[in-house]
Amino acid sequence: MYERHWRLSQPAFRSCAPIEFFYPGRSHEAALLKLHYLVEQRQGIAVLTGMSGIGKSCVLEAFCSQLPPTAGPVVNVLYPQLTSAELLGFLTTKLESTAGGSVDGHEGLDRVLQRLEQRFLALTEEGRHPVIIIADAHLIADRRVFQTLQLLLNYRRANRIEFSVVMAGQPELVGQVKRYGALLDRLAFISTLTPFEEAESLAYVRHRLSAAGGSAEI
């Protein structure tokens, strides 16, 4: 009903809206700047937190859409409840698929690690910088995954491999990461999204209505 009242060409407040509907509040803009810093400065790992519905997915989508050509491929881990071995297998599969490689799901972990290292090396030699995004990381069930990420970062030091990891989740993710001192020490930053202030809320509504084709003043 509100689309007709405001003379919109499409719904203005869908949760899964095109990127032009994204309105960055103050904390969202700060998070975007930090994420770009992560990739531009070839940093290893960072954490993005915020309450449910506050815009983490929107920030990450905007971040990915603004990456330079040398960044990528981007691997989105949308199901965080993988075991550490499953996570390594998933990353290998995704990174190799960008090169048209074949995947064998019956290989041992040692072979998976070899293939993952080789793919990282190949991408680094091509001047590429892969980005791994783990969504809803506060739901990680296998605590060894945190240790696996810590050990995975060792490849950056030992072999000068380039890649970055972004862990996104609700605020309790920070406490979970802090239990692993070696991983915490390697964090480039922790960025926390906060609710809109009153002026931001008004700007957000106006921006959404405008993106949906509306022109009437509120």
Backbone hydrogen bonds in HBPLUS format (Angstrom, degrees):
<---DONOR---> <-ACCEPTOR-->    atom                        ^
c    i                          cat <-CA-CA->   ^        H-A-AA   ^      H-
h    n   atom  resd res      DA  || num        DHA   H-A  angle D-A-AA Bond
n    s   type  num  typ     dist DA aas  dist angle  dist       angle   num
A0005-HIS N   A0001-MET O   3.33 MM   4  6.67 161.1  2.37 149.6 155.0     1
A0006-TRP N   A0002-TYR O   3.01 MM   4  6.12 164.1  2.04 151.3 154.2     2
A0008-LEU N   A0003-GLU O   2.83 MM   5  4.89 168.5  1.84 145.6 149.6     3
A0007-ARG N   A0004-ARG O   3.24 MM   3  4.86 153.5  2.31  94.0 101.7     4
A0009-SER N   A0212-ALA O   2.77 MM 203  5.77 155.0  1.83 161.7 170.3     5
A0021-PHE N   A0018-PRO O   3.00 MM   3  5.78 165.6  2.03 123.4 128.2     6
A0022-PHE N   A0019-ILE O   3.02 MM   3  5.45 162.3  2.05 114.5 120.3     7
A0029-GLU N   A0025-GLY O   2.83 MM   4  5.99 161.1  1.87 159.1 162.9     8
A0030-ALA N   A0026-ARG O   3.10 MM   4  6.31 155.5  2.16 143.0 149.9     9
A0031-ALA N   A0027-SER O   2.96 MM   4  6.12 152.2  2.04 139.2 146.5    10
A0032-LEU N   A0028-HIS O   2.97 MM   4  6.26 156.6  2.03 147.5 153.4    11
A0033-LEU N   A0029-GLU O   3.07 MM   4  6.32 160.8  2.10 149.2 153.7    12
A0034-LYS N   A0030-ALA O   3.05 MM   4  6.31 156.0  2.11 147.1 153.5    13
A0035-LEU N   A0031-ALA O   2.90 MM   4  6.15 155.8  1.96 150.9 157.7    14
A0036-HIS N   A0032-LEU O   2.98 MM   4  6.23 158.4  2.02 152.0 157.4    15
A0037-TYR N   A0033-LEU O   2.97 MM   4  6.19 148.2  2.07 140.2 149.6    16
A0038-LEU N   A0034-LYS O   2.92 MM   4  6.22 147.2  2.02 144.5 153.3    17
A0039-VAL N   A0035-LEU O   3.33 MM   4  6.73 151.3  2.42 144.9 149.8    18
A0040-GLU N   A0036-HIS O   2.83 MM   4  5.97 172.7  1.83 159.4 161.8    19
A0041-GLN N   A0037-TYR O   2.89 MM   4  5.71 162.0  1.92 148.3 152.3    20
A0043-GLN N   A0038-LEU O   2.79 MM   5  4.93 155.6  1.85 153.7 159.1    21
A0042-ARG N   A0039-VAL O   3.09 MM   3  4.91 159.6  2.13 101.7 107.3    22
A0165-VAL N   A0044-GLY O   2.70 MM 121  6.14 146.0  1.81 148.2 160.0    23
A0188-ALA N   A0045-ILE O   2.76 MM 143  5.94 170.0  1.77 172.2 175.3    24
A0046-ALA N   A0165-VAL O   2.96 MM 119  6.44 144.5  2.09 154.0 165.2    25
A0167-MET N   A0046-ALA O   2.95 MM 121  6.32 170.1  1.96 159.1 160.8    26
A0047-VAL N   A0189-PHE O   3.10 MM 142  6.49 161.9  2.13 152.7 158.5    27
A0191-SER N   A0047-VAL O   2.83 MM 144  6.23 166.9  1.85 163.2 164.6    28
A0048-LEU N   A0167-MET O   2.85 MM 119  6.18 161.0  1.89 151.1 156.0    29
A0169-GLY N   A0048-LEU O   2.99 MM 121  6.54 151.5  2.07 158.3 166.9    30
A0049-THR N   A0191-SER O   2.84 MM 142  6.25 165.3  1.86 162.0 167.0    31
A0193-LEU N   A0049-THR O   2.85 MM 144  6.25 167.3  1.87 155.9 157.3    32
A0050-GLY N   A0169-GLY O   3.22 MM 119  6.65 131.7  2.46 140.5 151.8    33
A0054-ILE N   A0051-MET O   3.25 MM   3  5.75 149.4  2.34 141.6 137.8    34
A0059-VAL N   A0055-GLY O   2.97 MM   4  6.17 158.7  2.01 152.9 158.0    35
A0060-LEU N   A0056-LYS O   2.98 MM   4  6.25 163.4  2.01 153.6 157.9    36
A0061-GLU N   A0057-SER O   2.89 MM   4  6.06 153.2  1.96 145.1 152.7    37
A0062-ALA N   A0058-CYS O   2.95 MM   4  6.15 160.7  1.99 148.1 153.2    38
A0063-PHE N   A0059-VAL O   2.84 MM   4  6.03 157.6  1.89 149.0 156.0    39
A0064-CYS N   A0060-LEU O   2.93 MM   4  6.14 163.5  1.96 149.0 152.2    40
A0065-SER N   A0061-GLU O   3.04 MM   4  6.22 151.9  2.12 144.6 152.4    41
A0066-GLN N   A0062-ALA O   3.16 MM   4  6.33 127.0  2.46 140.9 153.5    42
A0066-GLN N   A0063-PHE O   3.15 MM   3  5.30 143.1  2.29 101.0 111.6    43
A0067-LEU N   A0064-CYS O   3.42 MM   3  5.36 167.8  2.43 102.4 105.9    44
A0071-ALA N   A0068-PRO O   3.00 MM   3  5.53 155.5  2.07 117.0 124.5    45
A0129-HIS N   A0070-THR O   2.98 MM  59  6.39 130.8  2.23 146.7 155.6    46
A0072-GLY N   A0129-HIS O   2.74 MM  57  5.30 164.0  1.76 127.7 122.0    47
A0131-VAL N   A0073-PRO O   3.07 MM  58  6.40 158.9  2.12 141.5 146.4    48
A0075-VAL N   A0131-VAL O   2.84 MM  56  6.27 160.8  1.87 159.1 165.5    49
A0133-ILE N   A0075-VAL O   2.87 MM  58  6.15 169.0  1.88 160.0 163.0    50
A0077-VAL N   A0133-ILE O   2.72 MM  56  5.95 177.1  1.72 168.9 170.0    51
A0135-ALA N   A0077-VAL O   3.04 MM  58  6.13 157.7  2.09 149.8 156.5    52
A0087-LEU N   A0083-THR O   2.89 MM   4  6.10 153.3  1.96 151.5 158.8    53
A0088-LEU N   A0084-SER O   3.09 MM   4  6.37 161.7  2.13 148.4 152.2    54
A0089-GLY N   A0085-ALA O   3.00 MM   4  6.23 156.8  2.06 145.9 152.7    55
A0090-PHE N   A0086-GLU O   2.85 MM   4  6.02 154.0  1.92 146.4 153.6    56
A0091-LEU N   A0087-LEU O   2.92 MM   4  6.19 164.9  1.95 156.0 159.1    57
A0092-THR N   A0088-LEU O   3.02 MM   4  6.16 160.6  2.05 145.6 151.2    58
A0093-THR N   A0089-GLY O   2.94 MM   4  6.11 162.5  1.97 147.8 152.8    59
A0094-LYS N   A0090-PHE O   2.95 MM   4  6.17 168.3  1.96 155.8 158.2    60
A0095-LEU N   A0091-LEU O   2.94 MM   4  6.04 169.2  1.95 153.1 156.4    61
A0096-GLU N   A0092-THR O   2.90 MM   4  5.91 157.8  1.95 149.0 155.5    62
A0097-SER N   A0093-THR O   2.94 MM   4  5.97 145.0  2.06 142.6 152.3    63
A0099-ALA N   A0096-GLU O   2.95 MM   3  5.32 151.4  2.03 108.7 117.8    64
A0101-GLY N   A0096-GLU O   3.06 MM   5  5.22 162.6  2.09 146.3 140.7    65
A0100-GLY N   A0097-SER O   3.15 MM   3  4.85 160.5  2.19  97.0 102.4    66
A0112-VAL N   A0108-GLY O   3.06 MM   4  6.38 156.6  2.12 150.7 158.0    67
A0113-LEU N   A0109-LEU O   2.93 MM   4  6.15 160.5  1.96 153.0 157.0    68
A0114-GLN N   A0110-ASP O   3.06 MM   4  6.32 152.0  2.15 141.4 149.1    69
A0115-ARG N   A0111-ARG O   2.96 MM   4  6.21 160.6  2.00 151.1 155.6    70
A0116-LEU N   A0112-VAL O   2.88 MM   4  6.09 155.4  1.94 148.7 156.2    71
A0117-GLU N   A0113-LEU O   2.88 MM   4  6.04 162.8  1.91 149.0 153.4    72
A0118-GLN N   A0114-GLN O   2.95 MM   4  6.15 159.3  1.99 146.5 152.5    73
A0119-ARG N   A0115-ARG O   2.94 MM   4  6.13 153.8  2.01 145.4 152.2    74
A0120-PHE N   A0116-LEU O   2.95 MM   4  6.18 161.3  1.98 151.2 156.3    75
A0121-LEU N   A0117-GLU O   2.92 MM   4  6.12 161.4  1.95 150.8 156.0    76
A0122-ALA N   A0118-GLN O   2.93 MM   4  6.14 157.7  1.98 144.8 150.8    77
A0123-LEU N   A0119-ARG O   2.99 MM   4  6.21 163.0  2.02 151.8 155.7    78
A0124-THR N   A0120-PHE O   2.92 MM   4  6.13 157.6  1.97 150.0 156.6    79
A0125-GLU N   A0121-LEU O   2.91 MM   4  6.14 158.3  1.95 151.5 157.1    80
A0126-GLU N   A0122-ALA O   3.06 MM   4  6.30 134.2  2.28 137.4 149.7    81
A0126-GLU N   A0123-LEU O   3.12 MM   3  4.99 127.6  2.40  91.1 105.2    82
A0128-ARG N   A0123-LEU O   2.86 MM   5  5.16 156.8  1.91 160.9 153.0    83
A0127-GLY N   A0124-THR O   2.95 MM   3  5.06 156.0  2.01 104.9 112.1    84
A0164-SER N   A0130-PRO O   2.98 MM  34  6.47 152.2  2.06 150.4 158.8    85
A0132-ILE N   A0164-SER O   2.82 MM  32  6.19 166.7  1.84 157.1 161.3    86
A0166-VAL N   A0132-ILE O   2.75 MM  34  6.18 159.4  1.79 163.9 169.7    87
A0134-ILE N   A0166-VAL O   2.84 MM  32  6.21 166.7  1.86 165.9 170.3    88
A0168-ALA N   A0134-ILE O   2.94 MM  34  6.09 178.4  1.94 162.5 163.0    89
A0139-LEU N   A0136-ASP O   2.94 MM   3  5.81 166.4  1.96 125.7 129.8    90
A0137-ALA N   A0168-ALA O   2.73 MM  31  5.64 163.3  1.76 153.4 151.5    91
A0140-ILE N   A0137-ALA O   3.15 MM   3  5.43 163.0  2.18 114.5 115.1    92
A0145-VAL N   A0142-ASP O   2.89 MM   3  5.73 166.7  1.90 124.8 129.3    93
A0146-PHE N   A0143-ARG O   3.22 MM   3  5.81 138.6  2.40 111.3 118.6    94
A0148-THR N   A0144-ARG O   2.79 MM   4  6.07 148.4  1.88 146.8 156.9    95
A0149-LEU N   A0145-VAL O   2.90 MM   4  6.19 156.7  1.96 151.7 156.4    96
A0150-GLN N   A0146-PHE O   3.07 MM   4  6.33 154.4  2.14 141.2 148.4    97
A0151-LEU N   A0147-GLN O   2.89 MM   4  6.18 159.3  1.93 149.7 154.8    98
A0152-LEU N   A0148-THR O   2.75 MM   4  5.92 149.4  1.84 147.3 157.0    99
A0153-LEU N   A0149-LEU O   3.09 MM   4  6.30 144.2  2.22 142.5 150.1   100
A0154-ASN N   A0151-LEU O   2.93 MM   3  5.19 146.6  2.04 103.1 113.7   101
A0155-TYR N   A0152-LEU O   3.10 MM   3  5.78 152.6  2.18 114.3 120.6   102
A0156-ARG N   A0153-LEU O   3.05 MM   3  5.44 138.4  2.23 105.3 115.9   103
A0157-ARG N   A0154-ASN O   3.06 MM   3  5.27 124.3  2.38 100.0 113.6   104
A0158-ALA N   A0154-ASN O   2.88 MM   4  6.10 176.9  1.88 166.9 166.8   105
A0159-ASN N   A0155-TYR O   3.01 MM   4  5.52 158.7  2.06 134.4 141.2   106
A0173-LEU N   A0170-GLN O   2.87 MM   3  5.89 170.9  1.88 139.1 142.2   107
A0174-VAL N   A0171-PRO O   3.13 MM   3  5.96 149.7  2.22 123.3 127.8   108
A0176-GLN N   A0172-GLU O   3.17 MM   4  6.52 153.0  2.25 147.2 155.0   109
A0177-VAL N   A0173-LEU O   2.93 MM   4  6.22 159.6  1.97 155.8 160.2   110
A0178-LYS N   A0174-VAL O   3.01 MM   4  6.20 151.2  2.09 146.4 154.6   111
A0179-ARG N   A0176-GLN O   3.26 MM   3  5.56 153.3  2.34 103.3 111.0   112
A0180-TYR N   A0177-VAL O   2.96 MM   3  5.63 163.9  1.99 120.0 125.4   113
A0183-LEU N   A0180-TYR O   3.00 MM   3  5.44 123.5  2.33 109.0 123.0   114
A0184-LEU N   A0180-TYR O   2.88 MM   4  6.13 162.4  1.91 157.6 163.6   115
A0185-ASP N   A0181-GLY O   2.88 MM   4  6.04 154.1  1.95 150.3 156.4   116
A0186-ARG N   A0183-LEU O   3.04 MM   3  5.29 142.1  2.19 102.9 113.9   117
A0187-LEU N   A0184-LEU O   3.15 MM   3  5.37 163.5  2.18 108.9 114.1   118
A0201-SER N   A0197-GLU O   2.90 MM   4  6.17 151.7  1.98 155.9 164.6   119
A0202-LEU N   A0198-GLU O   3.15 MM   4  6.50 158.3  2.20 152.4 156.6   120
A0203-ALA N   A0199-ALA O   3.02 MM   4  6.27 162.6  2.06 147.2 152.3   121
A0204-TYR N   A0200-GLU O   2.77 MM   4  5.92 151.3  1.85 147.4 155.8   122
A0205-VAL N   A0201-SER O   3.02 MM   4  6.29 161.5  2.05 149.8 153.4   123
A0206-ARG N   A0202-LEU O   3.00 MM   4  6.23 167.0  2.02 153.6 157.2   124
A0207-HIS N   A0203-ALA O   2.87 MM   4  5.98 158.4  1.91 145.7 152.3   125
A0208-ARG N   A0204-TYR O   2.96 MM   4  6.16 162.4  1.99 152.2 156.5   126
A0209-LEU N   A0205-VAL O   3.00 MM   4  6.19 164.5  2.02 152.5 156.6   127
A0210-SER N   A0206-ARG O   2.93 MM   4  6.08 160.1  1.97 150.2 155.9   128
A0211-ALA N   A0207-HIS O   2.90 MM   4  6.10 160.3  1.94 150.6 155.8   129
A0212-ALA N   A0208-ARG O   3.07 MM   4  6.24 136.5  2.27 139.9 151.0   130
A0212-ALA N   A0209-LEU O   3.22 MM   3  5.12 129.2  2.50  91.5 104.8   131
A0214-GLY N   A0209-LEU O   2.75 MM   5  5.09 153.4  1.82 155.7 147.3   132
A0213-GLY N   A0210-SER O   2.99 MM   3  5.17 160.6  2.03 109.4 113.3   133
